[in-house]
Amino acid sequence: MAVPEVIPIAYEPRHRTEAIGHYAEGQFLGSITYAFPEGYRPDDGWEEHKRLYAVLHTFDAEGRYRDSDIWCAGTWAEQQRAPEGQYTPDSVLARAQAHLAKLLRSLPRRRYTDIAVRPFRLTVDGVLFGMLTGEDEGEPWAELYPDRLGFGPPWDGLYET
């Protein structure tokens, strides 16, 4: 079984695909994810290189990539310096969550539901974003980057990490 032309992604509330769905102009996929720049190998000081992003990708009704809003909220090192932990308003995580919520509110007639998108890729700040596809030992796969959500047969939209 080959990778389908359009890859289904199941909407799962309170899980990593909770910010996906349809809006007036097509489909959307939102996430908050940590990422390292491509080629970075963690060593001493890795905390300054691991960045937290608020991401919103948009697609047309047929799943063709349109655009992305990708915003870096800060680094893992900054998050660890948050005075009261990860949920204070000035923490990196709280900033990313607030930014994604603002982006989602900007989508007219937004509704959360399953989507299906075509492969795409882009690089921002040296970080790879997109839905990549391939085959490994004869098995087809698709993976959302940098979130590392893997999709595969039976192509039901459910992911593995």
Secondary structure by P-SEA (a helix, b strand, c coil): cccccbbbbbbbcccccccccccccbbbbbbbbccccccccccccccccccccbbbbbbccccccccccccccccaaaaaaccccccccccaaaaaaaaaaaaaaacccccbbbbbbcccccccccccccbbbbbcccccccccccccbbbcccccccccc
